[in-house]
Amino acid sequence: MTIASDSHRRGRASGLSFGPIALLALAVLAAALLLLIPMTVPIGPMYWDLFIYFDAANRIFDGQMPAVDFFAPVGPLGYYLFAWGIALFPDAQPLLLSQWSLLAVTAPLMALVLADVGQRSRGIAFALLIPFLVFALLPFNNREFYPYPGSDGFGIYNRQVTQVLYLLVAGLLFVKGRAILVTLVTACMLALFTIKITGFISGGLICLYAFAAARLTFRQAAAAAAAFLATLGLLELTTGMVSAYVRDIYALVADNTDALAPRMVQAVSLTFGVVAPAGALVLLLLWQERPKLAKLWRQSTSRLAGMQAILDRPALWLAVVVFAGIFFEAQNTGSQAMIMVWPVLLVILMKLPAMLHAPARALAIAALAAACFLPLLVNTTERAARAYAGALKNVTLQHDRLKTLGTVNMRPEIADRADTMMVVYAEEKDYAARIVESGHLPSPMLYQDFDFQIIHMRAIGDAVIALEELEANTGLRFETMMNVNFVNPFPWLMDRSAPRRISIGADPSRTVPPPDEEALAAVRDVDIALMPTCPLTTANAHLFEIYGESLADHRLIELTPCFDALVHPRLADRLD
């Protein structure tokens, strides 16, 4: 810390200082400039998750509010940030926009951390900033779901949560300024609540531990809680969104009754590369600090002070942060899992110089700390390097009706396979229907397959063209458009409206609670409902079971070889 401080003073004296806040500002500026440039990214597994953001943004532009007017699988903040990002950067590549829009929240909060920490050590400030920037700028999860390199268009809100948790832990461990800490805790908890409720619970566990360990005083905790509740109260009074969001959370919990314990076990297995060395490091540090912990207990002026001193040890902080991370990952598919352990590991590594009298133990601690975090950092950067380097020989998706949704590229052989499979899916619907009737998908990895993602986008583009031709030939205009599918990009692509109250990101196994009468009435009134058929899937069949009765009076037509459509009776007569 002394060396970093001396270096800071020398740099400022020479006029050549380039501090961490300047690097943060430069990174944000670079991201903004790149969003102004039309570009493509490599297609990736489950890329269609990204379409949910367009559905939400279109609804927001249409005057709808998340939770109040439509059911969303997570909180509203990410959708609003994306919608505002589209308004500022209409030609931006959407995956980059969804990833970088969170910088509007996290960059100012990181600047607060850097301003406080940088006063004492610019080196520590850089050590907190650089890993954060890697994860904030690269739109990749730190676990692979497919053998080919590609962009991760899924797990976006999960990545957003882990980045906010990183800031929260960094602030609790390193920020000394009381006002800055209260501001940071309040803002982080508000962001976590409005991004994903499980992230809020994980953040709450960490904050409760910080209070127990006296990292947060009673006044600071009370001030943060008051500001948090006042903000939510104001939001509720002006929009009604908070109570509606809580109702949606309750509906999701009621619809997902899986026991928590098996999900926690699964999360441990998925994050074992962090959990195992972190657990070993916790045990090693506790063993090493036995005499010191006993001394702290004996010399404390009260039992409370003694307990607080013991709780505020890096080993126990690491255990709590890892547990909070496991809880959060138990509810996820795709994330930058466990990146919030780095601020704790940094505290541990800062203590190594005082342990040089026991070099073997110091080396073991350094090795375990590296084993906890380096794989996360290296895997994320390696996946990005593979995807972007491989994209040099990729071909772009040819489209003229997908707007920025189609700004992707792919390997030539994948494009060729997509051409073949699109014809096969269109011609062999009976075969696909037999598979669906058995309760299976055409492939267990269908949604991860790059060719499925490409086929889906091409089929959507063809359907938009067919809809335009149908409207031109009949004089009709379909104002409300539904897609009996996981995603509904049609209203965004055609500047129309989506029916209120129904789910976006409609996974019938997880995010489609039983629709109420208002939702069913909106479905009955929809002008046209699209149904993808290349290929038929179990999820779409289940969605049709949910909404089919409300669409029973609609007229079925084949719109394209890969899309059927159900047209409202008040419009169907004009099709003849």
Steps between C-alpha positions, in 0.01 A plus 500: 500500500795736575656436161168573326456822697856618426452423132176699505675805647789482252261467206297801607815704557629425150165586340483157333236347725243277333276384779238227526210744457656616172523138383137441596393812309703391198337155504149650516582742219637217285183297559281797402699556180477132404123513548486770234665269245287235322667164557430131532591246768541122471176308550490307825291242688153613609558833326126550471486596870611839376170542313322533836663840545351624172157374599529685832641816340221508242241466775667779700499727195133403458418628849501165680686447827670178612301309763210749475411432136692183415657211685879495494728223630722752682495860622446810286836679522680306227212551259484874562877535461478315168207714380684820590809359330305441178380860512861620525662240273237377251753321280692330782564128496236384750714254697762765562229752586334268752837427661631856510176677591558396861807724505254787543453361852826323580751752360395784737498258793843367409621860473388556860695193611809611308480856633499370857754219462727696268568756772685227692637276225470539127634146457211352696256716304639360174485148644128546562430674171676286239323168573171688519555650156581159350166359613303819436625540142510140374150356430594148603405265780785323673365154419461350154169356379616400151829376352518767228605851604226759481344795678283438804168668430351334808549545872530876448312602814693237698825658388363839600427372850849358552656829391290693752585246771868552416457873565309437822771273642776736387329792671436316825862385525692801370293821524567709813289808429170468683289696253651317205439162663135581576449622144668191358304253710169673427562520125626141475204360691256702289668375183497139622133522598399640163718263295431161661356420839740213571788743452333730754478213750867415445594865545285516812686204652830677438373827647365324810839341552670836452274641773575207731873552438469875565599591145166681494412698809143518624467856369637407159275194474197701610578781256545254212179315590306827528626624163426162341144489634435866418607445139282191463211685666529788255515255210191324629304820548580626151475176302362215711788295365643377831187323623440358153860377489460334841183327377687372196779370723244317711346350186842384381582345836163323508558370148853376574462273800828310461672448835784743564744238629536311167546830316771602749677169446483555126639853542790362706577249226490768231726736698719228650810657348449795736330330793769234553807727520298765687395241757858382539618859535238572768612198701869585462449860607287404800761245609774757464307767690394285795733674747405845370127425517535377857696814588237725343232330707696526825606862456166637382321741730173313453368183349340703220828669414679168512248337270518791256879481490488127432233531231698770319770256391572438130444125536145543623431776247607261226271228636201735510559644152541150352178386670314805364641422155387137522150611598482736204634245251244245621238695302701566182589380156804696390683757709838646590481281804694582817693800366411682825760289686780716360476793747520248788797324340668836453474564876658160560781557251577839653586320825756267340806728554447466875514123465840467335634345820298191394566484125337159447175617656511828309554311175209268574270797570611676181448182296151439638401863445624478141310172452180673616509791259743456213289231326202742497710778350693281258198302379298814428783671310591176321142448386486858372831459318386175335168648392638825359814353344294227335258759369764626257399221260127512580223604265224741598133408515324624187177676591298810425213486753672425832634847581792470745373161616675347201843652560676168552759295316575127485734240359429421132436133580240597762327728249494210253358262761233756590394514133460122495326467834252776422379302196494174697300652787249648254455174308505252790248650740332165563833361620551796734140470624559136597804603702307779673214262583753281680601798716843552345678755284648412159838535676579525873717802417257656254496847659880501531553402136622793293305382196174509698566861597575592137198311367277673753620846394469421131151361553400816687631717216306293244186528715533880516521513119197272471303714746584814303383334179182372667417847629574657162279250317204515741517856632520362854725626778574274792539741790550247780738212432569197717750221453417162655865455577771587751561839340287748307707737283221572249353815661849653516586404142170626359437797731186347648374417850524186710202376704507611863528278807661198331854389576811605316772238493222242508648176629193299602705294746629804693368843405137462396276489806135410439357798307224699663181600322651833396787323326270249332276784381803675347588179315142462375513854365839473328491576126743228404689228685808352333607140556849384394522153349869462407521293706203425719601493867359373828510850652292647219252213523468569873449873437223419254335286768504806728371751247330276241149530636521878478607467136238241409293743289801631309548378144806284432707574188844393383694823482833351388645148496635576850219707652128444540275784609168534680297802383224660707144436368435871449785502246489146365214565254720742308757228431284338231 
